[in-house]
């Protein structure tokens, strides 16, 4: 488990007060945007966030509100850029340009635009976004205003920012660039050198001057990144300056070009020099308009953009030259094996990633890791590494979504689920891991932006076409599925479980897609009179198809798709998951609104194959699951601290039920993350002094709060270990405190007495469980041993029998 996951777990164990719940990061806030229009808003807000952090870095002003501590600012900056990189269709360059118009509510001197691909943001765009999305985004209005004001104060008319690759070298180039620009003004004023670290060594360089003897930060950066001394760089400036010939065309690039720009127009220099990923005031025409206080024309301010431009920019080199370069390193990486070298080449440039299976993908990852590692160790390889990674990004973006879902990364190991077992691809190059994470992120973005028809509205022919295209079926099949669904309602438009049961054989004709389509329809079902019987009917379909594993894959993917947002469908997903974890359940012929607590007694009836996958998926996607669970707790605390009449709050009963369902699911699935989450939750619910029991609305929901504790304790008996018995003993010591919460209510007192009994039973269950055997090596692609499902599930895999 990495440090981030540890911090999340600490946060979960500590969220017992509204103050702790109130802290909401920009990541979580941005993640709450999910629809098509929201997705565009998300890119716009990320662009604002980037400008804000960039300006704080320029000023070395780490005290800016929302900007993290000094050592974390660069990581925050890189993280924001890499989130933007998930957007489709861009040339990897963020541009911030002075416009100087009166089109916004800011003064002309503060009027800038931020451009990334086809997305353009100014102050008015942010103001309109806030009107659509609500006041929770109000602080972004202040951020864009503050960033633009700081640019104007520093006389910055234009910034060009190239999103770096994920190699160590690329990140170092960006870090050096940020360091030099943050120190540049002071160094130029005091005529002192700028110090920076490169390749682990401390370096220093005085500001370089241009042909007019004026300090130029861009030229200084060229010298720093290319290991050029002051005298060498000034000599190059003198040689290149005469080539900087202008003409008289109005607003022409040449007329206002700088010696810095000329450097990269000369082929012999362009091929040898590293171009800085960050440029400031390199566009002299915009600087002229800003100095004169005039409005810059759109053709100067906004870059013409198309996707073909983006594709060329992302490669950064001629494809033939790139292939030749990669071939040299493939030979070096696989000396003595021409076949492996050819396969490594194919792994970079193959056009068939949309057709690969997990085994082939795993083999390619192993080859690519060795190739990339060889390139990183060579200076020439480093120069083409980003182009190789860009090529791979395009390729891996084509991998089918269902395959990307089944790939997880733990401790730099890439793993996938195969049949009933985990298969380990092995340790993968860090750059390739980042490429995979971007592709998985884009996969999630695609899913979140996909629209689905509402079966409760009037359906037109175009709707059938949308459904057919979404699930790769014919329009005729789409019409038949809709017709079958409509036949599940009576004349008063009430969903009838018996009618659905009769239609199951007909739904089975569309076995490949029927559950997924009906699940999407369930998310559109608003009224409880229909939702409850529909929810409970879906298990009939899955039981008939015997596709519990496929169903639970879909449900878990949907649950963690947007960790920052909570919806009513989340409870439906986990309730169904709790049903599909079992081979038999007594409630199959009943309509239930919550999972019975008695399922925590299930042993023989647990579907080992499905539970093994569930445990593996939770551990593999740990951060997403933890963020989702933390958000449920935060929403619950917000609701408990407010008045019931307040709008935009989810119902307390729903949030308590959702958290309870999640705890039951984790207890049934088992695994490392499950044990940690339940342990953290016990630290909150197991203490009567926790504010969860003391908020404005807590008294009115005390029974449900204490019932959640009951489910937690019973579930913890399945996953806890010997050291956890001390935690359970502490809860028993709080008996009087728990009794006081009920204000002498006999039913409350009886519930507390039962809880004390369940604590003893949980301790006995933990004590009677034999120590877990050491987990053997997992199977890798070379055929090594796999992990048995019983050990993947952890402590809840027991041999003892129990009915149900």
N, C-alpha and C positions, 0 to 999 in steps of 0.2 A: 504493500500500500504506500502511495507516495505522500509527500508532505501536504499537498492540497487536500487529499481525501482525509487525512488526519485532522486538518483544521476544520473541515466540514463536519466531521463526526463530533469534534469538540463543540462546534457551534450547535449541533443538534442536541447534544447533552445539556447545553447551557440555556437553550431557549425555553425558559420558564417564565419570562417576563416580557411585557409589551415593549420595553426599551430595547431588549435584544432583538425582538422581532421587527422593529421598525427600520433597522439598518438595511437598506436594499441597494445593492450595487447596480451600476449602469448595465452590467452584463445581464442581470436578471430582469431589469426593466426593459431592455431592448429585446430580450427573449420573449417577452409577453406579446409581442407583435407577431401575428401569424397569417393573416389573409394576404391576398395579392397586393392590395393597396398598402396594407400594413408593412409588407415586405419592403416596398419602396421606401416607406417612412423609416424603416430600420436602417437601410443604407444611408439615407440622409442624416440620421442621427449619428451614425458611426463617423460620417464625414465631419460633422460638427465636433464630435468627441476628439477626432484626430487633430483638427486644427487647434483645439483647446490645449491638448497635451503638448503639441508641438511648440506652441507659444510659451507654455510654462517651461519647457526645456530650453528654449532660446534664452529665456531670462533667468534660468536656473532657479525658478520660483516654485519650489516644491510645496510651498504653503498654499498654493492655489486650491480653492475648495474643490474637493473631489479628486485631486491629483495626489497620488500616493507618495510615500516617503521617497527620499532621494534615490535610494538604491533600487526601488521598484519602478521608478518613472519610465525607464527605458523598456522594461518588460511590459508595462502597461501600453506604451507606445507601439511596440512590436505586436502585442496581442490585438490591438485595435486594427492595425494594418492587415494582419492575417485574417481577421474576421471580414474585413472588406474584400479581401482576395477571394472569398467564397462567392462573391457576386459574379454572375456570368457576364461575359461580353465587356471586357475592358482592356486597356493597354498597360496595366500595372502602374499607371502614373496618376497621382493625385495632384491637381493644380489649384493653387490659390492665387487669384489675380485681383488686383485693384480694378474697379470699374468707375467709381466716382460719379455715379448717376444719382438722380433724385427719385428713383423708382421704389425705394424702400422707406421705412419710417426712421431710418438712421440718417445722419447727416451725410452729404456726398463724400466727405473725406474718409468716412468709415464704411463706405459701400464696397464690399468685396464679393466675389463669388468663389465657391468651392466646386470643382468639377472632377468627376471620376467616371470614365466611360461616357455614357449618355446622360448621367445624372448630374444636374446642376442645382446647387443650393445657395440661396442668399438669405438675408434676414427675414424677408416676407414668407419664404417657403417654410421656415421654422415656425413662424407665427401661425400660419394656416394649419400646420401639422398639429400644433398644440390645441387648436380649436377642435380638430377631429378626434384626437386621442385623449384629451383631458389634461387637467392641471398637474398630474403626476409628472408630466414632461416639461413643466414650466421652466425648470432650471436650465434647460437647453437654450432657451431664449437669452438668458443671461450669459451663457457660455459663448455663444456665437458673437454676441455684442462685445464681450470682454476680449475675445481673441482678435476680432477685427480692430478694436481700439488699440490693442497692443501692437499689431502689425503697423498701423498708421503711426503710432508713437515712435516706432523704430525705423520709420521710413522704408518699410518693406513693401514693394509694389507687386512682387510676384514670387511665388515659391513653387518649385517642381519637386515632387517627392516620389521616388521610384520604390514600390513595394519590394523589399529585399527577398531573395530566396531564403530557404530555411537552412542553408549550410552555415557552418560556423564562420567561414570566411565572409559570407554576405552580411551576417549579423555584425561582425567586427567592423566591416566597412561602414555600416550605418552608425554604429556606436561612435566611431572616430568622427564621422561627419557631424553628429549631434554635439559631440564634445567641442569640436573646433568652432562651430557656429555659436554655441553658448558662451564661449570665452572670447570670441573674436573682437567685439566692440571694445572691451577693456584693453585687450592686447594692442589694438590699433591706436588707442588713445595714449597709452603709456609706452608704446614702442618696446613691449616686452614679448618674449617668445610664448607660444602656446604649448603647453605640455599635454601629451596624450600617451596612451598605451597601445602598442601594436605588437602582436605575436609575443605577448608576455614581457615586452621590454618597454621601458619608459623612453619616449622620444620628445623632442622639442623642435619648434619651427617658428620663426618670426613671420608676421604677416607678409604675404607677397603683394607687390604693387603691379598695377597694369601699365599700359603704354603711356598713360598720362600721369604716372607716378602716384596714383591713388590706390590705397589698400583695397584688395579684391578678395573676399572670402572664398569665392569659387576657385580662383587660381591657387590660393593657399591650400585648399582641400585637394586639388589635383596633385600638388607637390607631396602632401602628407600621404595620400593613398598609394602613390607610386614611388615612394622612397627617394624623392628628388630633393637635393639640398637647395638652400636658398639661391646660391649662385647659379646652379644648373637651371633652376626654374626661371630665374630672371633672364638668363641667356636665351631660353626658349621663347619667352615673351617678346624679347627684342627681335627674334627671327620671324615670329608669326605675325606680329603687329602689322608689317607692311602688306600682308596678304588680306588684311581686313579692309578691303576696298568697298566703299559704299556706292550707291547710285541715287538717282533723284526720284525714284518711284515713291509716291506717297505711302507711308506706313510700311514700306517694304522691310522684310526681315534684315536684308543686307544693310540698309541705310542705318539701322539702329543696332546692328550686331556688335558684339563685344569680342575682344581678343579671346576670351574664354570659349565662346561659341565657335570661333574660327579654329581653335585647337582640334575640335572634333569634326570639322569639315575636311581636314587634311588627312587623307587615307593613311599615310605612313604613321602619323601620330595616333589616329583613331584606333588602328590595329594594335598599337603598343600600349596605350594608356588606359588605365581604369577610369571610367567616367564616374564621377561622384553620384551617389543615389539621391543626393539632396542638393538643390541649387536655389540660391536666393538672389533676386534682382538680376538674373542673367538676361532677362528680356528688357533691353534698354528703352524700347518704345513705351512700355507701360510705365517705366520709371519717369520718362519725360512727361507723360500725361499727369502723373501724380504730382510731380514737382510744380507743374503749371496750374494745378487745381482744376484740370479739365476732365470731362467725361471721355473715357476711352471707348472707341467703337467696338461693336460686338465681334467683328472679324479679328480683332487683336485679343479680346478678353476670353472668348470661348473657342476652344479647339474644335475643329471639324473632326468628327469621329465616326468610324464604322468598324464592324467586326473584323473585316479583313486586316485593317490596320492593327487591331488588337492582336490577332494571331501572329502577325509579323513581329510586332514589338515584344511579344512574350518569348519568341525564339531567340532574338538578339544575335543570330548568326545565320549564315547561309546553310540550308538543310544539307547540301552535299558536303560542305566543309565540316559541319557538325558530325555527320555520319563517319567521315574519315577520321576525325579526332577520336570519336568513341571507339572505333575499330582498333585504334592503336592501344587504347587502355584495356579493351576486352582481351587482346592478345597477351598483354602484360599480366592481367588478373588471372588468366587461365592458361598459364604456360604449360605446354605439353598436351593440351586438350583443345583442338580446333573446334570440336563439336560444342563444347561448353561456351567457347568464345562466340560462336555463331548464335547459340541460344540466348546468350546475354545481349547480343546486338538485337535479336528479334524481340527480346523483352522490352527494349527501349522503344523500338520503332514499329511494333506490331499494330495492325489496324483491327484486330479481332478481339479486343478486350470486352466487347459487348457480348461475346459468345463463350468466354472462358468459364470453367468450373473452378471450384475452390482448390482442387488439387493442382491444376495447372497454374492458378494464380499464386499458390504457395511456392511452387517450383521457381516461378519467375522472380518472386520476392527474394528468394535465397540467392539467385544469380545476380540480381540487381544490387543487393547489399554488398556483395563482394566487389562488383564493378565500381560502385560509388565510393566504397572505402579506398580502393586503389586510386581513384581520381582525386580524392581529397588530400592524399599524401603527396601529390605532385603539383607544382605551381602551374603547369600548363593545363592539367586536369581541372584545377580550381577555376580557371578562366572560362571553361565551357560547362561547368557543373550546373549553373543556374539554368542554362538553356536545356540541358538534359532533364533537369527536374521539371521545367515547364512542359517539355514534351511528354514526360511521364504523367504529369497532372492531367493533360488533355486525354491521355490514354485511360488512366484509371477512373476518370470521371465517367467513362463509358461502361464500367462494370455494372451489371444489373443491381438494382437496389436491394433485392433479397439476399444477394451474396454479400454486399457491403454490411447489411444488418448482422450477418453471421460471422463477421470478422471483428474481433476485439483485441485491444492492446492492453497488456498488463506487464509492468516492469520491463518495457522495451521488447517484450515478446509478443509476436502476433500469433493469435490462436483462432481456430474456427471449430464449429461443432459439426461432427460427422456421424450421422446415425444416432448412436447412443453414447458417443464418447467425444471427448475433447481431443483435437489434434493440434500440436504445436508446430508452427512453421519454423520457429526459432527466433533468435535475436536478429532484428532487422535494423539496417542503417538508419540513424536518426533522421536523416533527410527524407528517406522513404516513408518513415512513420508520419512525418508532417504532411507529406503528399496524401497519404491515406486518410489522415484526419480531415484534411480539406475536402476530399471526395466524400467522406462520410457526412461532413457538415452540409455539403451541397445536396446530398441525397435527402437529408432531413429537410432542407429548405424546399426542395421540390415537393415533398410530401405535404408540407404545411401549406403550400400555395395551390395545391390541386383542389379544384372545386368539385363538389358532388351534388347531384340533383336532390331536391327535397320531395320525397314521395307523397307528402301531405298537401302539396300544392297542385294546381292544374298542370298536367304534363303535356308538353308539345312534342312534335317529332324531333325537334332539335335537342330536347332533353334525352331522348333515347339515343341519339347520336353521341351526346356527351358521355353517357353511361357506357356505351359500347367502346368508345375510344379510351376511356379511363381504364377499363378492365380487359381490353383486347378481346372483345366478343363481338358478334354480329348484332346489328340493330334488331333483327328478329328475336334473337336470344334476350336482348335487353327488354323488349316488349313483353316477352313471356314471363320473365322474372318479375317485372312490375305487376303484371296481371295476377300472378300467383300471390304476390304480397297483398294486393288489394282484396283478394279472396279470403284473406285472414281476418277481415273486419265484418261485423254484422251490419244490418241496415242503419243502425244508429252510429256507425263509424267507431265502434268499440272493438279493440283487438281481441280476438278469440283464440285462446291457446289450443283448443280442440280442433279448430279449423286449420291452424298452422300444422298440427300433428298430422292431419290428413294430407297436407300438401308436401310433407317431408320427402316422400318418394319422388315427387315431381321436381322439388328443389335439387334432389340428388343428381338429376340429369345435368345440372350445371355445377357439379361437385367442386371443380377447380376454383370457382369464383363465388359460389353462392354465399358462403359464410362471410366473406369480406364485404360483399355488397350489402347483405342484411345488417352487418355490424355498422356500416356507414348509415344505413337507414335508422338504426336504433339511436345513433347520435343526433338524428334530426327529430326524434320523438320527444315531445315536450311534456305531455300530460301523463301523470303517474298511472292513470287508469289503463293506459296503453303501454307505458314503459315497463312496468313490472311484469305483466304476462309475456310481453315480447322478449324481455331480457331472459326470463326463465325458459322460454321456448327454444332459444338458440342452442341450449345444451342438447336438445333432442336431435337437432341437425348434426351437431358434432359427434354425438354418440353413434348415430347411424353411419356417418362417414368414417369413424375411427381415426379422425385427424386431430386429436388433442394437441399434438406437438405443433402442427401448422397453425392451429388457432391461437395457442398461447404465444407463439412467435409474433403474430400480428398484434395481439392485445398488449404485449409488453412494449413493442415498438411504438405503438400508439400512445401508451402511458408516458413514456419518456421523450416523446417527440418534442414536446415543449415543456421542459422542466420548470420554466418560470411562470407558467399559467396553470390554474386549476379550473376544471370544468366538471359538469355533472357526469360526463362520459367517463371520467377517470374512475369513479366508483363502479360504474358498470363494467369497465375493463377488468378491474381487480376482483370483483365478485365472480365474473365468469372464469377468470384465471383460477380462483380458488376451487371452482367446480371441476375444471379440467385437470387440476393436479391430482384428482382422485379417479380411480377406476370405477368406483361405485359411490353414490351418495343417496341418502334416504330422502332428500328433499327434491328429487328429480321430478316428482309428480305434484309438487306444490309450488305456489308462487310466493317466493320469499323476498324480502327487501333488504335483509342483512344475512350474512353467512352465520349459521348456528355455531356457537362457541364449541359445541361438542366435536366439530371436525378436528380440533386439536388433539383428540384422542386417536385419530386414525393412524394406523401403522400398516397393516396388510393392505388396506384399500388405497394406499398412496401409489400413484403411477410413477414408478422409479425413473422411467425414461423421461417423462415430462418434468418431474421435479429436478432431475439432474440437470436438464437444460436450463430450467428457471434459475437455479442456484448459480450455474455457470454464467448466465447472462447478467444477473445482478452483480456478480463479482467483476465481470468483464466491463460492464458499463457503469462502474461504481459511482463515478462523479455525477452522471446524469440522474441516477436513482437517488443519491443523497440530496442533490439540489431539489428534486421533486418533493422528497419527504420533508425537507426543511421548509419549502414553500407552503406545504399543507399546514405545517405547524404555525407558520407566520400568519397565514390567513385565519386560522382558528383563533389565535391570540388577538388579532385585530377585531374579529367578530365578538369575542368575549368581552373586550374592553369597550365596545360601543353599545349604543342603544339599539334595540331590535328594529326601531323605525328607520335607522340610517340606511340610505340607499347604497347600491354597488357593493354590498357585503354579501358573501355567500352565507346561507343558513348555517347556524351553529350545529344543528342536528346532522346536517349533511356532512360537514367537515369532520365531526367526531366519528361518524360512521365510516367515512373514507379512511381516516387514519387507522381505525380499528381493522378495516379490511386489509390494509397494507401490512399491519402487524401480523395478522393471521396468515397472509400470503408468505411473508418472510419466514414465519415459524414453520410452515409446511415445506417450503422449498429448502430451508437451511442454508448453510454456507457461512463463510467468514463475514461478509458484509451484513448478512441477516443478523448474526449474533451481535455484531457491533451496534447496529441500529436499535435492536431491542434493548440492549444494555443501556444505551444512551437514553432511550425513552423511559426506562424504569427509573433513571436518576431524576427525571422530572415528575412523572406520575406517581412515583413511589415516595414522594415527600409531600406531606399535607401542607407544608409551608410554601410550596411552589405557588407562584402567582397564578398559575393555570386554575387553581382552586379558589382564588381570592379576587377575581375581577368582577366587573359590574354585573355580568350575566352568568357568572359561574354558579351561583346558588340555584338559579332556575334550571340548571342543567347538571346538577351534582350527580344525579343517578347515572347519567350517561358517562360522565367523566370517570366515576368510580368503576363502572362496567368496563371501560377501556383498560383500566388498571387490571381488572380480572383477566381479560383476554391476554394482556401483556405477560402476566405472571404465568398463566397456563402455557402460553407459547414459549416463554423463556425456558421452561422445563425441557423443551425439545432441543434447544440450541446452546444452552448455557454450559459452563464447565465448572470444575470443582472450586476454582477461585471465586466464582460468582455467588457462592452460597453466602458469603459475607454480606453482599449487597442485599440478598433476600432477607437475611437476619436484620439488617438495618430497617427494612420496611416493616417488619414485625414490631420493632421497637417503637414505631410511629403509630401504633394502634390507637392510642388515646387521642392523638391528633386527628386521625381519620374519623373517629367517632364524633369528635366535636364538630366536624364539617356538616353533620346531619341534623344538628339542632334537636336531638332527642327523638328523631323519627325512627320508629321501630323497624321499618323496612330497611332504612339505611344501616341501622345497627346490625341487622341480620346479614346484609350484604358484606359488611366489614368482617363479620365473623367467618363468612364463607371464604373471603379473601385470605384470612389468616390460615384457613385449612388448605387452600390452594398453594400457599407458600410452602407448607410442609410437604405437600405432594410434589411440587416442583423440585424441592431439594432432594427428595427421595429418588425422583426420576434421574436427576443429575448424578447422584451418588451411585445408583445402580448401573449406570451406563459404563461399560468398560472403557479404559483410555483408548483414544483413537489411534489406530495403527499409522505408522509413517506412510505418507503418500509416495508411491513409486513414481519413477520418471514417466512423463506423459509420452504418448506416441508422437513422433515427429514424422516428417515426410520420408525418412529413411526406414520407417517401420519399427521404431522403438516401442516399448511398452506403453499402453494407454492407462488412463486412470479409470478404475471401476466406478460406476455411477454411485455406488454406496458411499465411496469416499469423497466424491465430488459434492454429495449432498451434506456431508458433515455428520454431526452427532445425531441427527434425527433418523438415520438409517439403522433401524433396530430389527433384530430377528424375532423379538417377542410378538405374539399374535394378539390382535384385539379386534372385536367385531366392528364392522363398518369401515 
